[in-house]
Each structure stands twice: as C-alpha cells, then as structure tokens.
Amino acid sequence: MKLIENLEEIKEPFKNAVITIGNFDGVHIGHQSLLNEVVEKATEINGTAIAITFEPHPIRVLKTKNHPPLITLYEQKIELIEKSKIDVLICIPFNKAFASISARAFIENILVKKIGMKAIIIGKDYTFGKNREGDISLLNRFSQEMGFDVFQNDWITAPHNTFNRISSTAIRQLVIEGKLTDANKMLGRYYQVRGKVIKGRDRGGKQLGFPTANITLSDELVPKAGVYAVTVECLNKQHHGVANIGYSPTFDDHQFTVEVHLLDFKKDIYGENIRVNFVKRIRDEKKFSNINELIEQIKKDIALAREILSA
C-alpha cells in the first residue's frame, strides 16, 4: 500500500481510481466491508483502490472540547487499512482551511481532477465538505456531469441488541463499559492498546509473586477498570497474559495504572513497546482485606485466563 500524506505528492491522476472516504476510527467490520468493496470494484475495472482519510480527526479541528477518545490512533489505523489490500491510502491533513472547501470543489478539484476518481463507494450516512453539504444525493447529482459512478455501501447490523448497526460510537461505548466480547465482534479482532513498559511500583513480583509490566499508554480509549484475559505482542512474539486496569484499591494508591502479567515469561522488557489485545473480561476490580486474599484471587484469575486463552 502506498501512503500519501499530502495532496501535493500526487503529480498525476491514478488509473481508474475507485475511492472511499471516511475517518475509519476503529477500522471495524463495517469499514472493512467498505474497503473490500473498493478493492473488488477496482479489480473489476482494472483500476486503483484508494481510501481517503484525515489527520487529525476532523472533530478535533471543528470542535474545541469534549472530543470522544479515538479507538485507533493514526499508526494503527494505517496498519489496519493496509490489511484490506487497498492500493493507496491518502491521508489529508485536516485544518480549518480544508474544512472550508465546498463539497463541489472537493469532488471536482480533488477527487476527479487530482486523484482521477471513476467510482466512489461510501456509506449512506457519510457527509463531507463545508457544512457537511456533501452526501450521496449530491454525488449522484454531479456524477454524470463529472463522469464517475456512485455506489452505496449498506450498513452491517450489529451483533448486539443495544445498537442497530456497527459504528465507532457503539464500539467506543462498549469498550468504556468493559464489554470487550461485544466490541471485538464489531471490530473483527481484539481491541488493542499500545504503550511502553515503564518502571512501576515494583510490587507485583516482590510482594505478590506475580511480576507485571507497567504500561504508559499511547492510546486514548481504555477499557473499564477490571481484570482481563489478554494476549501481548512483544519482542516479535505473542504471549498470553492477564491485565489489570484501575487503581489497585487493596493498596489505596488512587493512581490509575495498566499492568500486565505475562504467563510463563521471564524476560526483562523495560523500555519495550508492547501491544495488548483484550480477549475477555474476567472480573471487576476489587478491594481485598489483605495481600494473601489478593494473591489467592490472582491465582484464580491466571487459571481462568489460561482456560480462556487456550480455548
């Protein structure tokens, strides 16, 4: 996949460009369906499959506060889109000047003339351009005049009773509530956070007998406090583990941490960047009356995590 992070990098239109546009936060199975349609259509017309997204997320520019946390930061979003076999990912730097471009100017000058759009596939609720004036009906209006086809991607029904369809908003809420099983179904993979292993309070190994990797997170969206069965990607391998998210109430720390105990693992990974995939929630965070009670519960958590991860 070719990554373009500035429209000035495009010196000539792409061959038979089939385009989709979106923020793609989460790159969930609805997004994946859309990207797959673009790849299929491009193959059909011997063209180029192109996804267009924006950085930063437009809401960060258009709304001054109360931004929802992103499901996937930029680096992970690129990696996930690349897995769809898209030929070109165009990431347009989003600012107020770009936000002021009319929908017609965006379609005519950028999509058609610069990129070479011959077909566009978007979701039925997607809007773009100044004041969000661009939508399916506007694209249909300009399609004959400018010479491109318009296709609408249907919503995928959510495998969860609370929501009518898969969306980034629904996934974000499920992660916040700790409902990782449902969130993972919508994502089509395990929800993942990334971060660097830092020096913690040195309590896991010495006091409890279960050494943990303390993580300083890169991600914005963190699952609800509690204990989770996880897989951990580090040192170019995947390991099973148990993650604890929260405030260590037994010790009255009042300090939020994300700690992971890797099963059957002895190596020093301080300073390493790791990725934690949340497989299933085990229990809520709980205050125990003493350390021995906590140790016994950790043993039970590890046993259950092994069972979950070996299934």
SEVEX-352958 format. One record per residue (C-alpha): residue number from 0; x, y, z. Coordinates in pm, 1 decimal. Layout:
# SEVEX-352958
@nr->NUM | xx->X | yy->Y | zz->Z
...
//
This chain:
# SEVEX-352958
@nr->0 | xx->0.0 | yy->0.0 | zz->0.0
@nr->1 | xx->123.2 | yy->346.3 | zz->-89.2
@nr->2 | xx->70.9 | yy->611.4 | zz->179.4
@nr->3 | xx->23.6 | yy->972.5 | zz->68.8
@nr->4 | xx->15.1 | yy->1233.6 | zz->344.7
@nr->5 | xx->-0.1 | yy->1546.3 | zz->129.7
@nr->6 | xx->-211.0 | yy->1606.3 | zz->-181.3
@nr->7 | xx->87.1 | yy->1783.4 | zz->-342.2
@nr->8 | xx->257.5 | yy->1442.6 | zz->-363.4
@nr->9 | xx->2.9 | yy->1343.8 | zz->-631.2
@nr->10 | xx->158.2 | yy->1450.6 | zz->-963.4
@nr->11 | xx->-96.7 | yy->1285.8 | zz->-1195.7
@nr->12 | xx->-436.4 | yy->1116.4 | zz->-1157.7
@nr->13 | xx->-444.7 | yy->747.8 | zz->-1069.6
@nr->14 | xx->-567.6 | yy->494.0 | zz->-1323.4
@nr->15 | xx->-944.8 | yy->435.3 | zz->-1289.9
@nr->16 | xx->-947.5 | yy->541.4 | zz->-926.4
@nr->17 | xx->-1213.5 | yy->375.1 | zz->-709.9
@nr->18 | xx->-1242.2 | yy->579.6 | zz->-391.1
@nr->19 | xx->-1393.1 | yy->565.5 | zz->-48.6
@nr->20 | xx->-1373.1 | yy->840.9 | zz->214.4
@nr->21 | xx->-1402.5 | yy->819.2 | zz->589.9
@nr->22 | xx->-1248.1 | yy->877.0 | zz->928.5
@nr->23 | xx->-1227.5 | yy->496.9 | zz->975.4
@nr->24 | xx->-1186.1 | yy->520.8 | zz->1352.5
@nr->25 | xx->-1154.8 | yy->160.7 | zz->1467.2
@nr->26 | xx->-1143.9 | yy->19.4 | zz->1111.1
@nr->27 | xx->-1430.7 | yy->-204.3 | zz->1227.0
@nr->28 | xx->-1605.1 | yy->-470.8 | zz->1018.0
@nr->29 | xx->-1832.7 | yy->-207.8 | zz->862.4
@nr->30 | xx->-1527.2 | yy->-15.8 | zz->743.0
@nr->31 | xx->-1364.2 | yy->-341.6 | zz->632.9
@nr->32 | xx->-1669.4 | yy->-425.4 | zz->421.3
@nr->33 | xx->-1647.6 | yy->-84.0 | zz->256.3
@nr->34 | xx->-1275.0 | yy->-117.0 | zz->187.1
@nr->35 | xx->-1325.9 | yy->-467.2 | zz->44.4
@nr->36 | xx->-1591.5 | yy->-333.2 | zz->-194.4
@nr->37 | xx->-1346.8 | yy->-69.4 | zz->-314.6
@nr->38 | xx->-1079.8 | yy->-334.5 | zz->-380.0
@nr->39 | xx->-1329.8 | yy->-557.6 | zz->-564.4
@nr->40 | xx->-1458.1 | yy->-272.3 | zz->-781.7
@nr->41 | xx->-1105.0 | yy->-156.1 | zz->-863.8
@nr->42 | xx->-1013.3 | yy->-510.3 | zz->-968.3
@nr->43 | xx->-1326.6 | yy->-526.6 | zz->-1184.5
@nr->44 | xx->-1236.4 | yy->-211.1 | zz->-1383.1
@nr->45 | xx->-857.5 | yy->-262.0 | zz->-1375.0
@nr->46 | xx->-824.8 | yy->42.4 | zz->-1154.8
@nr->47 | xx->-666.9 | yy->169.1 | zz->-834.2
@nr->48 | xx->-828.9 | yy->107.3 | zz->-494.3
@nr->49 | xx->-799.2 | yy->425.6 | zz->-288.1
@nr->50 | xx->-907.6 | yy->512.9 | zz->66.8
@nr->51 | xx->-908.7 | yy->875.2 | zz->181.6
@nr->52 | xx->-895.2 | yy->968.8 | zz->547.8
@nr->53 | xx->-797.2 | yy->1270.6 | zz->756.8
@nr->54 | xx->-544.9 | yy->1354.1 | zz->1029.2
@nr->55 | xx->-618.6 | yy->1481.8 | zz->1280.3
@nr->56 | xx->-975.3 | yy->1353.1 | zz->1308.4
@nr->57 | xx->-1198.4 | yy->1639.0 | zz->1182.5
@nr->58 | xx->-1385.2 | yy->1660.0 | zz->1513.5
@nr->59 | xx->-1055.8 | yy->1765.6 | zz->1677.4
@nr->60 | xx->-1046.4 | yy->2069.6 | zz->1449.3
@nr->61 | xx->-1416.4 | yy->2154.4 | zz->1429.5
@nr->62 | xx->-1497.8 | yy->2101.2 | zz->1797.8
@nr->63 | xx->-1283.3 | yy->2273.0 | zz->2059.4
@nr->64 | xx->-1350.0 | yy->2034.8 | zz->2351.6
@nr->65 | xx->-1521.8 | yy->1714.8 | zz->2467.6
@nr->66 | xx->-1365.9 | yy->1505.0 | zz->2189.3
@nr->67 | xx->-1450.1 | yy->1135.7 | zz->2215.9
@nr->68 | xx->-1139.4 | yy->918.0 | zz->2260.9
@nr->69 | xx->-1013.8 | yy->758.8 | zz->1941.6
@nr->70 | xx->-1045.0 | yy->381.4 | zz->1906.9
@nr->71 | xx->-738.6 | yy->362.5 | zz->1684.4
@nr->72 | xx->-461.1 | yy->616.7 | zz->1669.6
@nr->73 | xx->-307.6 | yy->709.1 | zz->1334.5
@nr->74 | xx->-33.8 | yy->442.9 | zz->1325.9
@nr->75 | xx->-272.1 | yy->154.7 | zz->1394.3
@nr->76 | xx->-532.9 | yy->288.8 | zz->1153.2
@nr->77 | xx->-277.4 | yy->282.4 | zz->871.4
@nr->78 | xx->-175.3 | yy->-75.3 | zz->959.3
@nr->79 | xx->-536.1 | yy->-196.2 | zz->963.3
@nr->80 | xx->-629.7 | yy->-28.0 | zz->634.1
@nr->81 | xx->-322.6 | yy->-180.4 | zz->470.1
@nr->82 | xx->-452.1 | yy->-527.4 | zz->563.6
@nr->83 | xx->-757.4 | yy->-464.3 | zz->341.4
@nr->84 | xx->-530.6 | yy->-467.4 | zz->31.7
@nr->85 | xx->-614.5 | yy->-107.2 | zz->-58.0
@nr->86 | xx->-361.7 | yy->19.0 | zz->-315.3
@nr->87 | xx->-332.6 | yy->378.0 | zz->-193.2
@nr->88 | xx->-420.1 | yy->546.1 | zz->136.2
@nr->89 | xx->-442.7 | yy->924.5 | zz->110.9
@nr->90 | xx->-433.0 | yy->1093.8 | zz->448.2
@nr->91 | xx->-531.1 | yy->1458.0 | zz->407.0
@nr->92 | xx->-403.5 | yy->1698.5 | zz->675.5
@nr->93 | xx->-726.7 | yy->1839.4 | zz->818.7
@nr->94 | xx->-740.8 | yy->2203.8 | zz->922.5
@nr->95 | xx->-993.0 | yy->2487.5 | zz->915.4
@nr->96 | xx->-885.8 | yy->2595.2 | zz->565.9
@nr->97 | xx->-955.8 | yy->2246.8 | zz->432.4
@nr->98 | xx->-1284.6 | yy->2235.1 | zz->625.0
@nr->99 | xx->-1399.0 | yy->2546.6 | zz->437.6
@nr->100 | xx->-1374.9 | yy->2380.8 | zz->94.1
@nr->101 | xx->-1719.2 | yy->2332.0 | zz->-60.3
@nr->102 | xx->-1839.6 | yy->1981.8 | zz->-141.1
@nr->103 | xx->-1844.3 | yy->2061.7 | zz->-512.8
@nr->104 | xx->-1486.8 | yy->2191.8 | zz->-510.7
@nr->105 | xx->-1372.2 | yy->1885.6 | zz->-317.1
@nr->106 | xx->-1539.5 | yy->1648.4 | zz->-564.7
@nr->107 | xx->-1433.7 | yy->1831.9 | zz->-880.4
@nr->108 | xx->-1086.0 | yy->1959.7 | zz->-797.8
@nr->109 | xx->-955.9 | yy->1694.8 | zz->-561.6
@nr->110 | xx->-1143.5 | yy->1370.1 | zz->-623.8
@nr->111 | xx->-1195.3 | yy->1392.5 | zz->-1000.1
@nr->112 | xx->-917.6 | yy->1614.3 | zz->-1138.3
@nr->113 | xx->-631.1 | yy->1541.7 | zz->-897.2
@nr->114 | xx->-699.8 | yy->1181.1 | zz->-793.0
@nr->115 | xx->-881.2 | yy->1063.0 | zz->-1107.3
@nr->116 | xx->-1198.2 | yy->924.7 | zz->-948.8
@nr->117 | xx->-1402.0 | yy->695.1 | zz->-1172.6
@nr->118 | xx->-1615.7 | yy->548.6 | zz->-892.3
@nr->119 | xx->-1687.6 | yy->625.8 | zz->-529.4
@nr->120 | xx->-1829.5 | yy->391.0 | zz->-264.9
@nr->121 | xx->-1949.1 | yy->542.1 | zz->63.3
@nr->122 | xx->-2187.6 | yy->465.0 | zz->346.3
@nr->123 | xx->-2536.4 | yy->609.8 | zz->315.5
@nr->124 | xx->-2491.1 | yy->847.4 | zz->609.8
@nr->125 | xx->-2147.1 | yy->983.0 | zz->517.1
@nr->126 | xx->-2120.4 | yy->1359.8 | zz->467.8
@nr->127 | xx->-1829.6 | yy->1582.5 | zz->367.6
@nr->128 | xx->-1736.9 | yy->1934.5 | zz->256.8
@nr->129 | xx->-1817.2 | yy->2269.9 | zz->411.4
@nr->130 | xx->-2117.8 | yy->2247.6 | zz->646.5
@nr->131 | xx->-2135.0 | yy->1874.1 | zz->563.3
@nr->132 | xx->-2320.7 | yy->1955.6 | zz->243.0
@nr->133 | xx->-2175.6 | yy->1662.2 | zz->50.4
@nr->134 | xx->-2369.2 | yy->1334.5 | zz->61.0
@nr->135 | xx->-2493.3 | yy->1052.6 | zz->-162.5
@nr->136 | xx->-2756.0 | yy->1269.4 | zz->-332.6
@nr->137 | xx->-2501.8 | yy->1541.7 | zz->-415.5
@nr->138 | xx->-2259.1 | yy->1285.3 | zz->-553.2
@nr->139 | xx->-2536.7 | yy->1139.6 | zz->-769.7
@nr->140 | xx->-2614.5 | yy->1490.0 | zz->-896.1
@nr->141 | xx->-2256.4 | yy->1554.1 | zz->-1005.0
@nr->142 | xx->-2176.5 | yy->1201.8 | zz->-1126.6
@nr->143 | xx->-2297.3 | yy->1240.7 | zz->-1485.7
@nr->144 | xx->-2155.7 | yy->1591.6 | zz->-1519.9
@nr->145 | xx->-1810.3 | yy->1488.1 | zz->-1396.7
@nr->146 | xx->-1801.5 | yy->1129.5 | zz->-1520.2
@nr->147 | xx->-1794.4 | yy->895.2 | zz->-1222.7
@nr->148 | xx->-2015.5 | yy->625.0 | zz->-1072.6
@nr->149 | xx->-2161.7 | yy->629.7 | zz->-720.4
@nr->150 | xx->-2219.6 | yy->319.0 | zz->-510.4
@nr->151 | xx->-2371.8 | yy->299.1 | zz->-163.2
@nr->152 | xx->-2233.3 | yy->58.4 | zz->95.1
@nr->153 | xx->-2505.2 | yy->-84.8 | zz->321.9
@nr->154 | xx->-2475.7 | yy->-80.9 | zz->699.4
@nr->155 | xx->-2383.4 | yy->-404.2 | zz->870.8
@nr->156 | xx->-2617.9 | yy->-498.2 | zz->1153.7
@nr->157 | xx->-2454.1 | yy->-502.4 | zz->1494.4
@nr->158 | xx->-2429.2 | yy->-836.7 | zz->1678.5
@nr->159 | xx->-2550.3 | yy->-665.0 | zz->1993.9
@nr->160 | xx->-2906.4 | yy->-575.6 | zz->2095.0
@nr->161 | xx->-2827.3 | yy->-224.4 | zz->2218.8
@nr->162 | xx->-2722.0 | yy->-89.6 | zz->1879.0
@nr->163 | xx->-2889.7 | yy->-105.4 | zz->1539.4
@nr->164 | xx->-2566.5 | yy->-109.2 | zz->1342.6
@nr->165 | xx->-2192.7 | yy->-126.3 | zz->1376.5
@nr->166 | xx->-2037.9 | yy->213.0 | zz->1437.8
@nr->167 | xx->-1733.5 | yy->366.7 | zz->1601.0
@nr->168 | xx->-1964.0 | yy->528.4 | zz->1858.6
@nr->169 | xx->-2112.6 | yy->190.9 | zz->1956.0
@nr->170 | xx->-1770.3 | yy->25.6 | zz->1984.0
@nr->171 | xx->-1632.5 | yy->311.8 | zz->2191.6
@nr->172 | xx->-1919.8 | yy->277.0 | zz->2438.4
@nr->173 | xx->-1876.7 | yy->-98.7 | zz->2466.8
@nr->174 | xx->-1504.2 | yy->-63.1 | zz->2540.9
@nr->175 | xx->-1573.5 | yy->200.8 | zz->2806.3
@nr->176 | xx->-1827.0 | yy->-35.4 | zz->2967.6
@nr->177 | xx->-1578.1 | yy->-324.3 | zz->2960.6
@nr->178 | xx->-1795.0 | yy->-525.4 | zz->2718.5
@nr->179 | xx->-1496.0 | yy->-641.3 | zz->2516.9
@nr->180 | xx->-1660.6 | yy->-956.1 | zz->2378.6
@nr->181 | xx->-1922.6 | yy->-742.9 | zz->2201.6
@nr->182 | xx->-1671.2 | yy->-475.7 | zz->2098.3
@nr->183 | xx->-1442.3 | yy->-741.6 | zz->1949.6
@nr->184 | xx->-1728.9 | yy->-882.4 | zz->1739.6
@nr->185 | xx->-1781.7 | yy->-538.6 | zz->1586.7
@nr->186 | xx->-1411.4 | yy->-478.5 | zz->1533.6
@nr->187 | xx->-1349.6 | yy->-818.0 | zz->1377.3
@nr->188 | xx->-1042.6 | yy->-852.0 | zz->1603.0
@nr->189 | xx->-944.1 | yy->-799.0 | zz->1966.5
@nr->190 | xx->-943.4 | yy->-443.2 | zz->2094.9
@nr->191 | xx->-581.6 | yy->-336.3 | zz->2132.7
@nr->192 | xx->-387.7 | yy->-76.1 | zz->2328.0
@nr->193 | xx->-21.7 | yy->8.2 | zz->2281.7
@nr->194 | xx->236.5 | yy->150.9 | zz->2511.7
@nr->195 | xx->585.7 | yy->143.0 | zz->2658.5
@nr->196 | xx->680.3 | yy->-69.9 | zz->2958.1
@nr->197 | xx->798.9 | yy->155.8 | zz->3239.5
@nr->198 | xx->925.0 | yy->109.4 | zz->3593.5
@nr->199 | xx->626.9 | yy->55.8 | zz->3820.6
@nr->200 | xx->595.1 | yy->31.1 | zz->4197.3
@nr->201 | xx->792.3 | yy->-296.2 | zz->4194.7
@nr->202 | xx->509.5 | yy->-458.5 | zz->4386.9
@nr->203 | xx->390.9 | yy->-734.7 | zz->4153.2
@nr->204 | xx->696.6 | yy->-954.8 | zz->4171.4
@nr->205 | xx->831.1 | yy->-874.8 | zz->4518.5
@nr->206 | xx->512.2 | yy->-852.2 | zz->4723.4
@nr->207 | xx->269.4 | yy->-1063.3 | zz->4525.0
@nr->208 | xx->491.3 | yy->-1308.1 | zz->4339.5
@nr->209 | xx->345.0 | yy->-1213.2 | zz->4000.8
@nr->210 | xx->572.9 | yy->-968.3 | zz->3813.6
@nr->211 | xx->386.3 | yy->-721.4 | zz->3593.0
@nr->212 | xx->470.4 | yy->-495.2 | zz->3302.1
@nr->213 | xx->352.6 | yy->-143.9 | zz->3386.7
@nr->214 | xx->248.8 | yy->38.9 | zz->3071.6
@nr->215 | xx->238.7 | yy->405.8 | zz->2982.8
@nr->216 | xx->-33.9 | yy->413.9 | zz->2718.2
@nr->217 | xx->-25.6 | yy->570.4 | zz->2373.9
@nr->218 | xx->-397.9 | yy->507.0 | zz->2325.6
@nr->219 | xx->-683.3 | yy->731.1 | zz->2438.3
@nr->220 | xx->-954.9 | yy->469.1 | zz->2484.6
@nr->221 | xx->-904.2 | yy->238.4 | zz->2782.3
@nr->222 | xx->-1141.8 | yy->-42.6 | zz->2883.9
@nr->223 | xx->-1333.8 | yy->-20.8 | zz->3210.9
@nr->224 | xx->-1130.5 | yy->-90.2 | zz->3525.9
@nr->225 | xx->-1101.4 | yy->-460.0 | zz->3594.8
@nr->226 | xx->-910.8 | yy->-778.0 | zz->3513.1
@nr->227 | xx->-886.8 | yy->-915.9 | zz->3158.6
@nr->228 | xx->-750.0 | yy->-1217.5 | zz->2975.3
@nr->229 | xx->-515.6 | yy->-1074.3 | zz->2711.3
@nr->230 | xx->-256.3 | yy->-1159.3 | zz->2453.7
@nr->231 | xx->55.7 | yy->-945.1 | zz->2444.0
@nr->232 | xx->271.9 | yy->-872.4 | zz->2141.5
@nr->233 | xx->631.6 | yy->-801.9 | zz->2242.8
@nr->234 | xx->982.3 | yy->-898.6 | zz->2130.1
@nr->235 | xx->826.8 | yy->-1008.1 | zz->1796.4
@nr->236 | xx->620.2 | yy->-1280.9 | zz->1963.4
@nr->237 | xx->271.5 | yy->-1318.5 | zz->2107.2
@nr->238 | xx->228.6 | yy->-1418.3 | zz->2471.5
@nr->239 | xx->-69.7 | yy->-1496.9 | zz->2693.9
@nr->240 | xx->-134.3 | yy->-1273.9 | zz->2991.1
@nr->241 | xx->-363.3 | yy->-1115.6 | zz->3248.2
@nr->242 | xx->-414.0 | yy->-738.3 | zz->3253.1
@nr->243 | xx->-527.9 | yy->-529.8 | zz->3545.2
@nr->244 | xx->-668.7 | yy->-185.5 | zz->3475.0
@nr->245 | xx->-750.3 | yy->50.8 | zz->3757.9
@nr->246 | xx->-639.6 | yy->195.4 | zz->4088.5
@nr->247 | xx->-515.8 | yy->-103.1 | zz->4296.7
@nr->248 | xx->-777.7 | yy->-46.0 | zz->4569.4
@nr->249 | xx->-621.4 | yy->-302.2 | zz->4804.4
@nr->250 | xx->-319.1 | yy->-72.6 | zz->4833.9
@nr->251 | xx->-517.1 | yy->255.7 | zz->4835.4
@nr->252 | xx->-288.2 | yy->404.1 | zz->4569.0
@nr->253 | xx->-550.6 | yy->616.6 | zz->4391.8
@nr->254 | xx->-319.6 | yy->602.1 | zz->4089.3
@nr->255 | xx->-454.2 | yy->473.6 | zz->3757.7
@nr->256 | xx->-238.7 | yy->201.4 | zz->3601.7
@nr->257 | xx->-243.7 | yy->-59.7 | zz->3328.9
@nr->258 | xx->-39.0 | yy->-362.7 | zz->3433.0
@nr->259 | xx->8.4 | yy->-693.6 | zz->3253.4
@nr->260 | xx->135.2 | yy->-1022.1 | zz->3392.5
@nr->261 | xx->272.2 | yy->-1235.1 | zz->3107.1
@nr->262 | xx->220.6 | yy->-1605.3 | zz->3167.1
@nr->263 | xx->533.0 | yy->-1824.7 | zz->3173.6
@nr->264 | xx->754.4 | yy->-1528.3 | zz->3082.6
@nr->265 | xx->1085.6 | yy->-1434.1 | zz->3246.6
@nr->266 | xx->1248.5 | yy->-1170.5 | zz->3022.1
@nr->267 | xx->1320.1 | yy->-807.3 | zz->3108.3
@nr->268 | xx->1107.3 | yy->-586.7 | zz->2884.5
@nr->269 | xx->1155.1 | yy->-244.0 | zz->3045.3
@nr->270 | xx->1154.4 | yy->19.9 | zz->2772.9
@nr->271 | xx->992.8 | yy->-210.6 | zz->2515.4
@nr->272 | xx->686.5 | yy->-102.7 | zz->2319.1
@nr->273 | xx->417.1 | yy->-365.6 | zz->2352.2
@nr->274 | xx->64.2 | yy->-425.9 | zz->2225.1
@nr->275 | xx->-209.0 | yy->-565.7 | zz->2448.9
@nr->276 | xx->-509.0 | yy->-740.3 | zz->2291.4
@nr->277 | xx->-813.4 | yy->-767.8 | zz->2517.9
@nr->278 | xx->-969.8 | yy->-1109.5 | zz->2473.2
@nr->279 | xx->-1224.6 | yy->-1127.0 | zz->2756.6
@nr->280 | xx->-1312.9 | yy->-950.9 | zz->3080.8
@nr->281 | xx->-1262.2 | yy->-1170.0 | zz->3388.6
@nr->282 | xx->-1390.7 | yy->-955.7 | zz->3675.2
@nr->283 | xx->-1430.6 | yy->-609.3 | zz->3825.5
@nr->284 | xx->-1150.9 | yy->-450.6 | zz->4023.1
@nr->285 | xx->-1199.1 | yy->-526.2 | zz->4393.2
@nr->286 | xx->-1052.8 | yy->-422.1 | zz->4727.3
@nr->287 | xx->-928.2 | yy->-720.4 | zz->4927.6
@nr->288 | xx->-890.0 | yy->-726.6 | zz->5305.3
@nr->289 | xx->-525.1 | yy->-834.3 | zz->5288.5
@nr->290 | xx->-245.3 | yy->-924.3 | zz->5048.5
@nr->291 | xx->-287.4 | yy->-1301.7 | zz->5091.7
@nr->292 | xx->-650.5 | yy->-1275.4 | zz->4980.3
@nr->293 | xx->-538.7 | yy->-1075.9 | zz->4676.4
@nr->294 | xx->-271.7 | yy->-1336.1 | zz->4592.4
@nr->295 | xx->-529.0 | yy->-1615.4 | zz->4601.5
@nr->296 | xx->-757.2 | yy->-1419.0 | zz->4368.3
@nr->297 | xx->-470.6 | yy->-1352.0 | zz->4126.5
@nr->298 | xx->-405.1 | yy->-1727.9 | zz->4112.6
@nr->299 | xx->-770.9 | yy->-1780.7 | zz->4021.1
@nr->300 | xx->-754.2 | yy->-1501.0 | zz->3758.8
@nr->301 | xx->-448.4 | yy->-1662.0 | zz->3599.3
@nr->302 | xx->-612.0 | yy->-2005.0 | zz->3592.2
@nr->303 | xx->-923.3 | yy->-1861.0 | zz->3427.2
@nr->304 | xx->-714.5 | yy->-1661.8 | zz->3177.2
@nr->305 | xx->-527.0 | yy->-1978.6 | zz->3078.4
@nr->306 | xx->-861.2 | yy->-2152.9 | zz->3021.8
@nr->307 | xx->-997.6 | yy->-1863.4 | zz->2811.7
@nr->308 | xx->-681.8 | yy->-1823.8 | zz->2605.1
@nr->309 | xx->-640.0 | yy->-2194.4 | zz->2535.0
@nr->310 | xx->-997.6 | yy->-2233.1 | zz->2410.7
//
